[in-house]
Structures are given as C-alpha cells and as structure tokens.
Amino acid sequence: MNLSVADIIRVTEAMAPPELAEAWDNIGLQVGSRDWPVKRIWVALDPLPQVVADACQADVDLLITHHPLIFKPLKSIDCTTPVGAIIGNALQHRLTIFSAHTNLDSAADGVNDALAHRIGLRNLSVLRPAADESRPVDEGDDMSGREPLIIQGLGRTGDLPHEQTLASLARDMKNNLKLESVAIAGDPDLAVGTVALCSGSGASLLGDFFASGAQAYISGDLRYHDAREVEIAGRGLIDIGHFASEHLIVDILADRLAGELAKTAGVVTVEAYRLEKDPFITI
C-alpha cells in the first residue's frame, strides 16, 4: 500500500490538531502536494536551506518541521531569495514540506510536555489554556477519522521531585540538555519547588508565570526587562535558549510518527535530521 502526503498529515494532525495553533501561525502544508506519494520522511526543527538541500539529495519525500517555512504571505517566489530557493529546490525534487508549530507546542505530549518531562516535573497543568479562537478550522482541513479535540495550551507548570535552589536547577538543566551555558535571573539561592515553562520564545507568557505561583520560569529568548521584572518579583528565571527548548521534540516526533505509521499497511521510513545546531555559539 502506498501512502500519500495526505495520509501522513492525518496521522500528524491527530498528534497535533491544527485547531490548537495560534491565530497568527502558518502551520500545515508549506510546499508540495497532498497527493504525492511518501516512502521516506525526515523530521527537523527548521526548514533551513541546508536541511532542504540534504533532504532533496537523500530522496526524502516529506520534510516535517516545527517552524514553518512561510510565516507571511509571499508577493512573489523569487528563486534568488532564500525562501524562493528553498521552494524551487523542494518542488524540483518533489519534496513536500509540512509544519506543526504552535499546535505541537500546545498539544498533549507535544513540545512543552516533552520539555517538562525532561526536567522531571510532576502534576503538570497548562500555563495558558488554548483560547477557543486560537485558529478557526479551515474548510480544507480533513476532520474525518479524528478524535474529538482535547484543548491543551501553551506552557506548563509542574512540581519538581524535590525542592532545590535556582542555581542548582539551572545547573541540572545545563547538564540535562548538554548546553554550554544557561542564563539565570533572580537570587541563585531562591528555593524552587514549582516551575513554569514555555518552549521557544516565552516572553509573552511572563504574566501567566507571575499568576501561576511558580517560583521559577524556564524558557528561551527572554529579555533584559523580563529579567528585571522577575528579579523585582522575587522569582527566578532560567533562559535555556530557543533551540534547546524545542529541538528535543525532533527525535520524539520522529519516533511517535514511525510508531503510528507502523500500524498501517504502508512502507515508510521516518528519520530525525541529525545535523541541526543552535545558531548561537558561546565563545
């Protein structure tokens, strides 16, 4: 049995329902056709030129990325531009690119849950529940065979296995995620028992963190004034970087997708792309 892009999309959207995406997001099919056959799938964080070039060279049929290739409407597809070149290369090699972004962040067992589990948090709850108006259902969305939507949301809060200091938690995060460094704000000796987190860029959920009662907030792309607010409030902040807070989902999604597709009669291989690196280097 030959599986199509549409078949893979149905399985992927059962894990990360499109209704959970934020209204500003551009998830789903980015380039290609739902009708194209699929025998080989790669999963990556970003649809970078090198990632797409490697996928084309390896005869990959479907590239699933967390971050979308297209965020804003394109006025033209100019193959001399980075995005245009990616689109042209993908179409030339019949490579479909598909994105599961904020819907995968919000979904159960998605990016935020993966980060929470890596930290070892217990008694998880949603930091910001998904709003009903997050993303309207597109007329083209195939809802057939899907389970009823379970509303999740962005971020998580949870309890540490045991209370520890902010500095100790930061060191554990650094070692756990194999990072060169992490940044903290607040008293290093602050006692932390409950943690809030948001994968990716978490500055917009800072108010939710303050309302949650958690002592520390873990995220990426946090700003100077965010650190000052946390410091003044007597709380703690740990910035682990955007890449580190999300890249852990690549292997997890590849394994989950492979497991689900193994239940079908189709023969498809699913692999995590191994060559992505954080664009920031500590020197």
C-alpha positions in Angstrom: 0.0 0.0 0.0 1.4 3.4 -1.0 0.8 6.2 1.5 0.4 9.8 0.3 1.3 13.1 2.0 -2.4 13.4 2.9 -2.2 10.1 4.8 0.8 11.3 6.8 -0.8 14.7 7.5 -3.9 12.9 9.0 -1.6 11.0 11.4 0.4 14.0 12.3 -2.6 16.2 12.9 -4.1 13.6 15.2 -1.0 14.2 17.4 -1.0 18.0 16.9 -4.6 19.2 16.0 -4.4 22.3 13.8 -7.2 23.9 15.9 -4.6 24.3 18.7 -2.4 26.6 16.6 -2.2 30.3 17.4 -4.2 32.6 15.1 -1.0 34.3 13.8 0.7 31.0 12.9 1.0 29.4 9.5 1.0 25.7 10.1 0.4 22.8 7.8 1.4 22.3 4.1 4.1 24.8 3.1 5.3 23.4 -0.2 4.2 20.4 -2.3 1.1 18.3 -2.8 -1.1 16.3 -0.6 -1.4 13.7 -3.4 2.3 13.0 -3.7 3.4 9.5 -2.6 5.6 9.2 0.5 8.2 6.5 1.3 10.8 8.5 3.3 10.1 11.2 5.9 12.6 13.4 7.7 11.7 15.4 10.9 13.6 18.6 11.7 13.3 21.8 13.7 13.8 24.3 10.9 13.3 24.2 7.1 16.8 25.7 6.5 18.4 25.8 3.0 20.9 23.1 4.1 18.2 20.9 5.6 16.1 21.0 2.5 19.1 20.5 0.2 20.1 17.4 2.2 16.5 16.1 2.1 16.4 16.6 -1.7 19.8 14.8 -2.1 18.6 11.9 0.1 15.4 11.5 -1.9 13.2 12.4 1.0 9.5 12.7 0.1 8.2 14.6 3.1 10.1 17.0 5.4 8.2 17.7 8.7 9.5 20.8 10.5 8.4 22.5 13.7 9.0 26.0 12.4 7.1 27.0 9.3 8.9 27.9 6.1 6.3 30.7 5.3 5.1 33.0 8.1 3.9 35.9 6.0 2.1 36.0 2.6 4.6 35.9 -0.3 4.2 38.5 -3.0 6.5 36.6 -5.4 8.6 33.4 -5.5 12.0 34.6 -6.5 14.5 31.8 -6.6 17.3 34.2 -5.9 16.0 34.7 -2.4 16.5 32.2 0.4 12.8 31.2 0.7 12.3 31.2 -3.1 15.4 29.0 -3.5 14.1 26.5 -0.9 10.7 26.4 -2.6 12.2 25.9 -6.0 14.5 23.2 -4.8 11.7 21.4 -3.0 9.4 21.5 -6.0 12.1 20.4 -8.4 12.7 17.3 -6.3 9.0 16.7 -5.4 9.8 17.3 -1.7 6.8 18.3 0.4 7.4 20.5 3.4 4.9 20.4 6.3 4.9 22.3 9.6 3.5 21.5 13.0 4.3 24.6 15.1 2.2 26.2 17.9 -0.3 23.3 17.6 2.6 20.9 18.5 3.6 23.3 21.3 0.1 23.2 22.8 -0.8 19.5 22.1 -0.7 16.8 24.7 2.7 15.1 24.6 3.9 18.0 22.4 6.9 20.3 22.8 6.0 21.7 26.2 5.2 18.3 27.7 8.5 17.0 26.3 10.4 19.8 28.0 8.5 19.3 31.3 9.2 15.5 31.2 12.9 16.2 30.5 13.1 18.4 33.6 11.2 15.7 35.6 8.2 17.9 36.5 5.1 16.2 38.1 1.5 17.2 38.5 1.5 19.1 35.2 -1.0 21.7 34.2 -1.3 24.2 31.3 0.2 27.6 31.8 -2.0 29.4 29.3 -5.1 27.3 28.2 -5.8 27.4 24.5 -8.4 30.0 23.6 -11.4 28.9 21.6 -10.5 31.4 18.9 -6.9 30.2 18.6 -7.3 29.1 15.0 -10.5 28.6 13.0 -10.9 25.3 11.2 -10.0 25.7 7.6 -12.6 24.5 5.1 -9.8 22.3 3.6 -9.0 20.6 7.0 -9.8 16.9 6.9 -11.6 16.2 10.2 -12.6 12.6 9.2 -11.4 9.9 11.5 -10.1 12.3 14.1 -10.7 12.1 17.8 -12.6 14.9 19.4 -10.3 17.9 20.2 -8.8 17.9 23.7 -8.0 21.5 24.5 -4.4 22.0 25.8 -2.5 25.2 25.6 0.9 26.9 25.8 3.4 26.3 28.5 3.2 24.1 31.5 3.6 24.3 35.3 4.6 21.4 37.5 6.4 20.3 40.7 10.0 19.3 40.9 10.7 15.9 42.5 12.3 17.8 45.4 12.9 21.5 46.2 16.2 22.9 45.1 17.8 26.3 44.6 17.5 28.3 41.4 21.2 27.8 40.7 21.0 24.1 41.3 18.1 23.8 38.9 19.9 25.8 36.3 22.9 23.5 36.5 20.7 20.5 36.2 19.1 22.0 33.1 22.5 22.7 31.6 23.7 19.2 32.2 20.4 17.5 31.2 20.2 19.4 27.8 24.0 19.3 27.3 24.3 23.0 27.0 27.4 25.1 27.1 25.7 27.7 29.3 22.3 28.9 30.6 21.4 32.4 31.9 19.6 33.0 35.2 17.9 36.0 36.8 16.9 36.2 40.5 18.5 35.1 43.7 20.6 32.0 42.9 19.7 30.6 46.4 16.0 31.0 45.7 14.1 27.9 46.8 12.2 26.4 43.9 9.6 23.7 44.2 7.2 24.6 41.4 8.3 25.5 37.9 6.6 27.2 34.9 8.0 26.7 31.4 7.3 27.6 27.8 9.2 26.2 24.9 10.6 28.6 22.3 10.1 32.3 22.9 8.4 32.6 26.3 8.4 36.3 27.0 4.7 36.7 26.1 3.7 34.2 28.9 5.6 36.1 31.6 2.3 37.4 33.1 0.9 33.8 33.2 4.1 32.8 35.1 3.5 35.5 37.7 -0.1 34.4 38.1 0.8 30.7 38.4 2.5 30.9 41.7 5.6 29.0 40.4 8.9 30.2 41.8 10.9 29.8 38.6 10.3 30.2 34.8 12.2 28.3 32.2 12.1 29.4 28.5 14.1 31.0 25.7 14.5 34.4 24.1 13.9 36.2 27.3 14.8 39.9 27.5 16.6 42.2 29.9 13.4 43.8 31.2 11.8 40.4 31.7 14.7 39.5 33.9 14.3 42.7 35.9 10.6 42.1 36.4 11.3 38.5 37.6 14.1 39.8 39.9 11.9 42.5 41.4 9.1 40.0 42.0 11.4 37.8 44.0 11.1 34.9 41.5 13.6 33.1 39.3 14.2 32.9 35.6 16.3 30.4 33.5 16.8 31.1 29.9 17.9 27.9 28.1 17.7 29.3 24.6 15.1 28.8 21.9 16.8 26.0 20.1 17.4 23.8 23.2 13.9 24.2 24.5 12.4 22.9 21.2 14.9 20.7 19.4 14.3 17.8 21.8 10.9 17.3 20.1 12.6 16.2 16.8 13.5 12.7 18.0 10.3 12.3 19.9 8.1 13.2 17.0 10.0 11.0 14.6 9.7 8.0 17.0 5.9 8.7 17.5 5.2 9.1 13.9 7.2 5.9 13.0 5.2 4.0 15.6 1.8 5.2 14.3 2.8 4.6 10.6 3.9 1.0 11.5 0.3 0.3 12.3 -0.6 0.9 8.6 0.0 -1.3 5.6 2.3 1.3 4.0 6.1 1.0 4.0 7.5 4.3 5.2 10.8 5.2 6.9 10.9 8.1 9.4 14.2 9.7 10.5 15.2 12.6 12.6 17.5 15.0 10.9 20.8 14.9 12.8 22.8 17.9 11.7 20.9 20.9 13.1 22.8 23.1 15.6 21.9 26.1 17.7 22.8 29.3 15.7 24.2 30.9 18.8 27.7 29.8 19.8 29.2 30.6 23.2 32.8 31.9 23.0 
